[in-house]
Amino acid sequence: MRTLELAAMAAALTLAGAAHAQVSGNPAPSAPPPPPEIRSPDTRDFDFNRMRDEVAGRAAGPTRSLRPVPVTPEDVTPGSDVRDSKGVVIGSIERVGMGYAVIVSPGGKIEVEFASLAKNNKGLLINMPKAKFDAIVAGSHKPAN
């Protein structure tokens, strides 16, 4: 008896769902789905060129941003202070070469590529704490055995 009641209830629920799914009248035809985006090599080149121009369009000099942004070669000038990732001054730029700068600190000098530097509203930054920078500078002055 219990099995018969469960079977009847299951059949009623199954048929009720199908009955509610039926629509009376003529529904409006739906629009076809949009075609998938097709990217050609030309659009990829266009996107690359646009991004390159945006990066190249960054102005040299101070920024109002709190977040670090990449430096341009014009940003790296002799005498500029360089801060660590926490904002502590670790040294200053002694001289600038083609794609690198020499940072002088109380512990010594070290060459750093422009790609390792950034800038924010406080000036030039390097993405490492002062202790690590000092350890690298100290390690570069060890005598060779």
N, CA and C atoms as an extended XYZ file, in Angstrom:
435
Properties=species:S:1:pos:R:3:atomname:S:1:resname:S:1:resid:I:1 pbc="F F F"
N         0.828       -1.182        0.000 N   MET     1
C         0.000        0.000        0.000 CA  MET     1
C         0.884        1.262        0.000 C   MET     1
N         1.894        1.227        0.826 N   ARG     2
C         2.792        2.371        0.943 CA  ARG     2
C         3.532        2.583       -0.377 C   ARG     2
N         3.930        1.523       -1.033 N   THR     3
C         4.631        1.595       -2.302 CA  THR     3
C         3.732        2.193       -3.377 C   THR     3
N         2.458        1.824       -3.355 N   LEU     4
C         1.502        2.348       -4.326 CA  LEU     4
C         1.320        3.858       -4.138 C   LEU     4
N         1.256        4.303       -2.881 N   GLU     5
C         1.108        5.733       -2.614 CA  GLU     5
C         2.341        6.502       -3.107 C   GLU     5
N         3.557        5.985       -2.865 N   LEU     6
C         4.780        6.642       -3.311 CA  LEU     6
C         4.857        6.691       -4.838 C   LEU     6
N         4.439        5.612       -5.497 N   ALA     7
C         4.452        5.577       -6.958 CA  ALA     7
C         3.472        6.585       -7.524 C   ALA     7
N         2.299        6.701       -6.919 N   ALA     8
C         1.298        7.660       -7.399 CA  ALA     8
C         1.789        9.090       -7.190 C   ALA     8
N         2.431        9.342       -6.053 N   MET     9
C         2.939       10.678       -5.772 CA  MET     9
C         4.063       11.039       -6.748 C   MET     9
N         4.953       10.125       -7.051 N   ALA    10
C         6.044       10.364       -7.994 CA  ALA    10
C         5.487       10.642       -9.383 C   ALA    10
N         4.479        9.891       -9.813 N   ALA    11
C         3.877       10.096      -11.131 CA  ALA    11
C         3.197       11.460      -11.190 C   ALA    11
N         2.516       11.860      -10.126 N   ALA    12
C         1.824       13.147      -10.109 CA  ALA    12
C         2.830       14.292      -10.179 C   ALA    12
N         3.925       14.188       -9.454 N   LEU    13
C         4.935       15.236       -9.484 CA  LEU    13
C         5.625       15.311      -10.846 C   LEU    13
N         5.879       14.173      -11.451 N   THR    14
C         6.524       14.147      -12.760 CA  THR    14
C         5.622       14.775      -13.814 C   THR    14
N         4.353       14.412      -13.826 N   LEU    15
C         3.425       14.954      -14.805 CA  LEU    15
C         3.127       16.424      -14.548 C   LEU    15
N         3.133       16.851      -13.287 N   ALA    16
C         2.856       18.247      -12.962 CA  ALA    16
C         3.962       19.147      -13.513 C   ALA    16
N         5.203       18.710      -13.452 N   GLY    17
C         6.306       19.504      -13.986 CA  GLY    17
C         6.192       19.671      -15.488 C   GLY    17
N         5.798       18.616      -16.184 N   ALA    18
C         5.644       18.702      -17.628 CA  ALA    18
C         4.472       19.597      -17.995 C   ALA    18
N         3.415       19.563      -17.217 N   ALA    19
C         2.242       20.390      -17.503 CA  ALA    19
C         2.563       21.869      -17.310 C   ALA    19
N         3.365       22.200      -16.321 N   HIS    20
C         3.728       23.598      -16.094 CA  HIS    20
C         4.715       24.115      -17.139 C   HIS    20
N         5.452       23.210      -17.764 N   ALA    21
C         6.433       23.615      -18.746 CA  ALA    21
C         5.797       23.979      -20.074 C   ALA    21
N         4.567       23.554      -20.309 N   GLN    22
C         3.903       23.858      -21.568 CA  GLN    22
C         3.438       25.306      -21.573 C   GLN    22
N         3.604       25.961      -22.708 N   VAL    23
C         3.231       27.356      -22.843 CA  VAL    23
C         2.040       27.432      -23.785 C   VAL    23
N         1.033       28.201      -23.412 N   SER    24
C        -0.116       28.348      -24.290 CA  SER    24
C         0.112       29.542      -25.212 C   SER    24
N        -0.380       29.499      -26.426 N   GLY    25
C        -0.219       30.592      -27.375 CA  GLY    25
C         1.081       30.456      -28.142 C   GLY    25
N         1.376       31.427      -28.980 N   ASN    26
C         2.598       31.422      -29.771 CA  ASN    26
C         3.621       32.326      -29.119 C   ASN    26
N         4.638       31.752      -28.526 N   PRO    27
C         5.666       32.602      -27.929 CA  PRO    27
C         6.504       33.266      -29.029 C   PRO    27
N         7.065       34.430      -28.710 N   ALA    28
C         7.907       35.140      -29.672 CA  ALA    28
C         9.185       34.349      -29.890 C   ALA    28
N         9.625       34.278      -31.141 N   PRO    29
C        10.858       33.528      -31.383 CA  PRO    29
C        12.044       34.246      -30.713 C   PRO    29
N        12.897       33.466      -30.153 N   SER    30
C        14.050       34.060      -29.471 CA  SER    30
C        15.133       34.387      -30.493 C   SER    30
N        15.936       35.386      -30.152 N   ALA    31
C        17.021       35.808      -31.043 CA  ALA    31
C        18.099       34.743      -31.047 C   ALA    31
N        18.746       34.559      -32.183 N   PRO    32
C        19.822       33.565      -32.218 CA  PRO    32
C        20.970       34.014      -31.328 C   PRO    32
N        21.704       33.085      -30.771 N   PRO    33
C        22.819       33.469      -29.899 CA  PRO    33
C        23.872       34.215      -30.708 C   PRO    33
N        24.578       35.133      -30.065 N   PRO    34
C        25.608       35.886      -30.788 CA  PRO    34
C        26.727       34.951      -31.221 C   PRO    34
N        27.349       35.243      -32.344 N   PRO    35
C        28.441       34.368      -32.795 CA  PRO    35
C        29.623       34.473      -31.835 C   PRO    35
N        30.385       33.413      -31.698 N   PRO    36
C        31.554       33.478      -30.810 CA  PRO    36
C        32.555       34.482      -31.363 C   PRO    36
N        33.283       35.094      -30.447 N   GLU    37
C        34.274       36.088      -30.849 CA  GLU    37
C        35.414       35.389      -31.567 C   GLU    37
N        35.678       35.871      -32.734 N   ILE    38
C        36.751       35.287      -33.529 CA  ILE    38
C        37.883       36.297      -33.565 C   ILE    38
N        39.031       35.879      -33.093 N   ARG    39
C        40.178       36.782      -33.040 CA  ARG    39
C        41.165       36.365      -34.117 C   ARG    39
N        41.538       37.313      -34.891 N   SER    40
C        42.523       37.050      -35.935 CA  SER    40
C        43.870       37.592      -35.489 C   SER    40
N        44.921       37.252      -36.204 N   PRO    41
C        46.231       37.807      -35.843 CA  PRO    41
C        46.241       39.328      -35.902 C   PRO    41
N        45.433       39.909      -36.789 N   ASP    42
C        45.401       41.367      -36.894 CA  ASP    42
C        44.894       42.008      -35.616 C   ASP    42
N        43.878       41.431      -34.986 N   THR    43
C        43.353       42.032      -33.761 CA  THR    43
C        44.331       41.835      -32.612 C   THR    43
N        45.070       40.732      -32.601 N   ARG    44
C        46.071       40.536      -31.553 CA  ARG    44
C        47.193       41.565      -31.700 C   ARG    44
N        47.606       41.825      -32.933 N   ASP    45
C        48.623       42.855      -33.155 CA  ASP    45
C        48.108       44.211      -32.711 C   ASP    45
N        46.853       44.492      -33.024 N   PHE    46
C        46.259       45.763      -32.622 CA  PHE    46
C        46.259       45.894      -31.100 C   PHE    46
N        45.856       44.816      -30.392 N   ASP    47
C        45.835       44.850      -28.929 CA  ASP    47
C        47.241       45.036      -28.364 C   ASP    47
N        48.220       44.337      -28.933 N   PHE    48
C        49.595       44.464      -28.467 CA  PHE    48
C        50.086       45.899      -28.663 C   PHE    48
N        49.833       46.452      -29.833 N   ASN    49
C        50.282       47.817      -30.110 CA  ASN    49
C        49.605       48.820      -29.192 C   ASN    49
N        48.342       48.616      -28.889 N   ARG    50
C        47.616       49.520      -27.993 CA  ARG    50
C        48.211       49.466      -26.597 C   ARG    50
N        48.493       48.249      -26.089 N   MET    51
C        49.077       48.121      -24.758 CA  MET    51
C        50.486       48.718      -24.729 C   MET    51
N        51.267       48.496      -25.785 N   ARG    52
C        52.610       49.061      -25.843 CA  ARG    52
C        52.554       50.586      -25.808 C   ARG    52
N        51.602       51.164      -26.540 N   ASP    53
C        51.475       52.616      -26.571 CA  ASP    53
C        51.014       53.168      -25.227 C   ASP    53
N        50.158       52.412      -24.518 N   GLU    54
C        49.722       52.863      -23.193 CA  GLU    54
C        50.896       52.893      -22.228 C   GLU    54
N        51.733       51.863      -22.274 N   VAL    55
C        52.891       51.815      -21.383 CA  VAL    55
C        53.883       52.909      -21.768 C   VAL    55
N        54.102       53.083      -23.052 N   ALA    56
C        55.046       54.100      -23.502 CA  ALA    56
C        54.519       55.502      -23.224 C   ALA    56
N        53.212       55.652      -23.098 N   GLY    57
C        52.627       56.956      -22.871 CA  GLY    57
C        52.692       57.422      -21.430 C   GLY    57
N        53.206       56.592      -20.544 N   ARG    58
C        53.328       57.017      -19.148 CA  ARG    58
C        54.314       58.163      -19.064 C   ARG    58
N        53.940       59.150      -18.324 N   ALA    59
C        54.788       60.335      -18.216 CA  ALA    59
C        55.914       60.090      -17.223 C   ALA    59
N        57.066       60.628      -17.551 N   ALA    60
C        58.191       60.562      -16.626 CA  ALA    60
C        57.970       61.568      -15.515 C   ALA    60
N        58.631       61.355      -14.417 N   GLY    61
C        58.522       62.283      -13.305 CA  GLY    61
C        57.653       61.746      -12.192 C   GLY    61
N        57.356       62.588      -11.222 N   PRO    62
C        56.608       62.126      -10.053 CA  PRO    62
C        55.193       61.703      -10.412 C   PRO    62
N        54.675       60.832       -9.597 N   THR    63
C        53.307       60.367       -9.765 CA  THR    63
C        52.563       60.588       -8.456 C   THR    63
N        51.253       60.678       -8.527 N   ARG    64
C        50.461       60.842       -7.301 CA  ARG    64
C        49.988       59.500       -6.767 C   ARG    64
N        50.308       58.435       -7.457 N   SER    65
C        49.841       57.108       -7.093 CA  SER    65
C        50.558       56.575       -5.855 C   SER    65
N        49.796       55.956       -4.961 N   LEU    66
C        50.405       55.252       -3.831 CA  LEU    66
C        50.957       53.911       -4.281 C   LEU    66
N        50.351       53.350       -5.322 N   ARG    67
C        50.789       52.061       -5.842 CA  ARG    67
C        52.029       52.241       -6.710 C   ARG    67
N        52.943       51.301       -6.654 N   PRO    68
C        54.129       51.388       -7.502 CA  PRO    68
C        53.761       51.232       -8.977 C   PRO    68
N        54.356       52.041       -9.815 N   VAL    69
C        54.206       51.933      -11.261 CA  VAL    69
C        55.600       51.832      -11.859 C   VAL    69
N        55.733       51.210      -13.022 N   PRO    70
C        57.061       51.059      -13.625 CA  PRO    70
C        57.717       52.412      -13.895 C   PRO    70
N        59.037       52.431      -13.804 N   VAL    71
C        59.774       53.660      -14.075 CA  VAL    71
C        60.085       53.756      -15.562 C   VAL    71
N        60.321       54.959      -16.001 N   THR    72
C        60.861       55.197      -17.335 CA  THR    72
C        62.325       55.572      -17.152 C   THR    72
N        63.137       55.450      -18.168 N   PRO    73
C        64.548       55.831      -18.009 CA  PRO    73
C        64.726       57.280      -17.547 C   PRO    73
N        63.792       58.152      -17.900 N   GLU    74
C        63.891       59.550      -17.490 CA  GLU    74
C        63.658       59.730      -15.991 C   GLU    74
N        62.979       58.768      -15.352 N   ASP    75
C        62.706       58.851      -13.909 CA  ASP    75
C        63.958       58.590      -13.075 C   ASP    75
N        64.865       57.810      -13.603 N   VAL    76
C        66.048       57.385      -12.848 CA  VAL    76
C        67.154       58.402      -13.104 C   VAL    76
N        67.354       59.282      -12.133 N   THR    77
C        68.359       60.342      -12.266 CA  THR    77
C        69.345       60.266      -11.105 C   THR    77
N        70.600       60.620      -11.346 N   PRO    78
C        71.584       60.605      -10.257 CA  PRO    78
C        71.142       61.511       -9.108 C   PRO    78
N        71.353       61.021       -7.892 N   GLY    79
C        70.992       61.766       -6.699 CA  GLY    79
C        69.610       61.447       -6.157 C   GLY    79
N        68.774       60.729       -6.921 N   SER    80
C        67.433       60.375       -6.451 CA  SER    80
C        67.525       59.329       -5.348 C   SER    80
N        66.735       59.507       -4.297 N   ASP    81
C        66.675       58.507       -3.227 CA  ASP    81
C        65.926       57.276       -3.706 C   ASP    81
N        66.350       56.110       -3.215 N   VAL    82
C        65.685       54.849       -3.515 CA  VAL    82
C        65.185       54.278       -2.203 C   VAL    82
N        63.928       53.882       -2.171 N   ARG    83
C        63.311       53.337       -0.964 CA  ARG    83
C        63.051       51.852       -1.136 C   ARG    83
N        62.962       51.152        0.009 N   ASP    84
C        62.651       49.729       -0.040 CA  ASP    84
C        61.145       49.544       -0.133 C   ASP    84
N        60.692       48.295       -0.054 N   SER    85
C        59.270       47.996       -0.206 CA  SER    85
C        58.417       48.571        0.920 C   SER    85
N        59.045       48.951        2.032 N   LYS    86
C        58.291       49.541        3.149 CA  LYS    86
C        58.432       51.054        3.217 C   LYS    86
N        59.183       51.645        2.291 N   GLY    87
C        59.325       53.094        2.258 CA  GLY    87
C        60.552       53.634        2.950 C   GLY    87
N        61.442       52.766        3.429 N   VAL    88
C        62.670       53.196        4.109 CA  VAL    88
C        63.730       53.499        3.054 C   VAL    88
N        64.394       54.636        3.176 N   VAL    89
C        65.440       54.996        2.217 CA  VAL    89
C        66.616       54.041        2.388 C   VAL    89
N        67.024       53.399        1.285 N   ILE    90
C        68.144       52.453        1.358 CA  ILE    90
C        69.391       53.001        0.695 C   ILE    90
N        69.247       54.031       -0.118 N   GLY    91
C        70.400       54.610       -0.791 CA  GLY    91
C        69.945       55.618       -1.820 C   GLY    91
N        70.873       55.962       -2.707 N   SER    92
C        70.543       56.913       -3.765 CA  SER    92
C        71.210       56.470       -5.058 C   SER    92
N        70.737       57.017       -6.150 N   ILE    93
C        71.289       56.687       -7.460 CA  ILE    93
C        72.609       57.439       -7.621 C   ILE    93
N        73.690       56.695       -7.858 N   GLU    94
C        74.987       57.327       -8.063 CA  GLU    94
C        75.175       57.690       -9.534 C   GLU    94
N        74.898       56.727      -10.428 N   ARG    95
C        75.002       56.998      -11.851 CA  ARG    95
C        74.017       56.101      -12.588 C   ARG    95
N        73.744       56.486      -13.822 N   VAL    96
C        72.765       55.762      -14.634 CA  VAL    96
C        73.458       55.310      -15.907 C   VAL    96
N        73.277       54.047      -16.235 N   GLY    97
C        73.815       53.494      -17.469 CA  GLY    97
C        72.681       53.143      -18.417 C   GLY    97
N        72.999       52.415      -19.457 N   MET    98
C        72.011       52.006      -20.441 CA  MET    98
C        71.212       50.823      -19.892 C   MET    98
N        70.045       51.094      -19.302 N   GLY    99
C        69.188       50.038      -18.779 CA  GLY    99
C        69.462       49.660      -17.335 C   GLY    99
N        70.382       50.345      -16.670 N   TYR   100
C        70.671       50.030      -15.272 CA  TYR   100
C        71.039       51.310      -14.523 C   TYR   100
N        70.998       51.211      -13.207 N   ALA   101
C        71.413       52.317      -12.341 CA  ALA   101
C        72.292       51.746      -11.239 C   ALA   101
N        73.228       52.543      -10.769 N   VAL   102
C        74.083       52.137       -9.653 CA  VAL   102
C        73.520       52.806       -8.406 C   VAL   102
N        73.121       51.976       -7.442 N   ILE   103
C        72.595       52.482       -6.173 CA  ILE   103
C        73.713       52.406       -5.149 C   ILE   103
N        73.981       53.526       -4.515 N   VAL   104
C        75.011       53.574       -3.483 CA  VAL   104
C        74.306       53.690       -2.132 C   VAL   104
N        74.752       52.855       -1.200 N   SER   105
C        74.202       52.865        0.156 CA  SER   105
C        75.380       52.890        1.124 C   SER   105
N        75.146       53.056        2.410 N   PRO   106
C        76.269       53.052        3.360 CA  PRO   106
C        77.105       51.777        3.296 C   PRO   106
N        76.506       50.668        2.875 N   GLY   107
C        77.234       49.401        2.817 CA  GLY   107
C        78.010       49.192        1.541 C   GLY   107
N        77.761       49.972        0.513 N   GLY   108
C        78.455       49.802       -0.763 CA  GLY   108
C        77.568       50.172       -1.936 C   GLY   108
N        77.987       49.710       -3.128 N   LYS   109
C        77.273       50.011       -4.365 CA  LYS   109
C        76.808       48.724       -5.019 C   LYS   109
N        75.737       48.855       -5.800 N   ILE   110
C        75.246       47.702       -6.557 CA  ILE   110
C        74.517       48.200       -7.797 C   ILE   110
N        74.655       47.471       -8.916 N   GLU   111
C        73.935       47.803      -10.142 CA  GLU   111
C        72.565       47.140      -10.114 C   GLU   111
N        71.561       47.895      -10.520 N   VAL   112
C        70.188       47.397      -10.541 CA  VAL   112
C        69.567       47.737      -11.897 C   VAL   112
N        68.921       46.780      -12.520 N   GLU   113
C        68.242       47.035      -13.788 CA  GLU   113
C        67.020       47.918      -13.559 C   GLU   113
N        66.639       48.683      -14.582 N   PHE   114
C        65.448       49.525      -14.485 CA  PHE   114
C        64.205       48.696      -14.203 C   PHE   114
N        64.158       47.453      -14.699 N   ALA   115
C        62.989       46.599      -14.493 CA  ALA   115
C        62.764       46.282      -13.016 C   ALA   115
N        63.814       46.398      -12.196 N   SER   116
C        63.685       46.136      -10.764 CA  SER   116
C        63.214       47.353       -9.986 C   SER   116
N        63.133       48.490      -10.644 N   LEU   117
C        62.728       49.715       -9.971 CA  LEU   117
C        61.296       50.081      -10.319 C   LEU   117
N        60.674       50.808       -9.418 N   ALA   118
C        59.325       51.334       -9.632 CA  ALA   118
C        59.294       52.725       -9.012 C   ALA   118
N        58.153       53.401       -9.151 N   LYS   119
C        58.002       54.716       -8.519 CA  LYS   119
C        56.603       54.840       -7.965 C   LYS   119
N        56.473       55.644       -6.933 N   ASN   120
C        55.166       56.029       -6.408 CA  ASN   120
C        55.274       57.492       -5.982 C   ASN   120
N        54.344       57.949       -5.156 N   ASN   121
C        54.354       59.365       -4.780 CA  ASN   121
C        55.533       59.743       -3.886 C   ASN   121
N        56.261       58.774       -3.348 N   LYS   122
C        57.431       59.071       -2.512 CA  LYS   122
C        58.720       59.079       -3.304 C   LYS   122
N        58.720       58.542       -4.525 N   GLY   123
C        59.917       58.496       -5.348 CA  GLY   123
C        60.192       57.104       -5.864 C   GLY   123
N        61.470       56.786       -6.037 N   LEU   124
C        61.875       55.491       -6.575 CA  LEU   124
C        61.801       54.401       -5.511 C   LEU   124
N        61.448       53.197       -5.953 N   LEU   125
C        61.320       52.042       -5.058 CA  LEU   125
C        62.040       50.846       -5.650 C   LEU   125
N        62.462       49.954       -4.765 N   ILE   126
C        62.940       48.645       -5.181 CA  ILE   126
C        62.154       47.628       -4.354 C   ILE   126
N        61.741       46.542       -4.981 N   ASN   127
C        60.831       45.609       -4.332 CA  ASN   127
C        61.567       44.597       -3.456 C   ASN   127
N        62.175       45.087       -2.391 N   MET   128
C        62.779       44.209       -1.386 CA  MET   128
C        62.991       45.017       -0.112 C   MET   128
N        62.999       44.354        1.025 N   PRO   129
C        63.241       45.081        2.275 CA  PRO   129
C        64.704       45.520        2.383 C   PRO   129
N        64.935       46.514        3.225 N   LYS   130
C        66.276       47.085        3.410 CA  LYS   130
C        67.272       46.018        3.854 C   LYS   130
N        66.865       45.128        4.749 N   ALA   131
C        67.776       44.088        5.254 CA  ALA   131
C        68.267       43.190        4.113 C   ALA   131
N        67.380       42.822        3.204 N   LYS   132
C        67.787       41.970        2.082 CA  LYS   132
C        68.710       42.742        1.142 C   LYS   132
N        68.397       44.002        0.896 N   PHE   133
C        69.255       44.821        0.047 CA  PHE   133
C        70.653       44.937        0.657 C   PHE   133
N        70.715       45.210        1.963 N   ASP   134
C        72.006       45.330        2.644 CA  ASP   134
C        72.789       44.018        2.586 C   ASP   134
N        72.092       42.884        2.693 N   ALA   135
C        72.764       41.588        2.616 CA  ALA   135
C        73.337       41.355        1.216 C   ALA   135
N        72.595       41.774        0.185 N   ILE   136
C        73.089       41.621       -1.186 CA  ILE   136
C        74.314       42.508       -1.400 C   ILE   136
N        74.256       43.739       -0.917 N   VAL   137
C        75.384       44.660       -1.068 CA  VAL   137
C        76.589       44.116       -0.299 C   VAL   137
N        76.386       43.633        0.918 N   ALA   138
C        77.489       43.082        1.712 CA  ALA   138
C        78.072       41.843        1.042 C   ALA   138
N        77.224       41.031        0.429 N   GLY   139
C        77.700       39.823       -0.252 CA  GLY   139
C        78.473       40.123       -1.516 C   GLY   139
N        78.208       41.259       -2.135 N   SER   140
C        78.928       41.599       -3.369 CA  SER   140
C        80.338       42.096       -3.109 C   SER   140
N        80.671       42.406       -1.846 N   HIS   141
C        82.007       42.923       -1.507 CA  HIS   141
C        82.893       41.894       -0.835 C   HIS   141
N        82.454       40.627       -0.788 N   LYS   142
C        83.294       39.596       -0.171 CA  LYS   142
C        84.489       39.327       -1.067 C   LYS   142
N        85.658       39.144       -0.485 N   PRO   143
C        86.832       38.857       -1.309 CA  PRO   143
C        86.721       37.466       -1.949 C   PRO   143
N        87.227       37.350       -3.165 N   ALA   144
C        87.185       36.063       -3.861 CA  ALA   144
C        88.269       35.162       -3.306 C   ALA   144
N        87.962       33.880       -3.120 N   ASN   145
C        88.938       32.907       -2.598 CA  ASN   145
C        89.643       32.203       -3.693 C   ASN   145
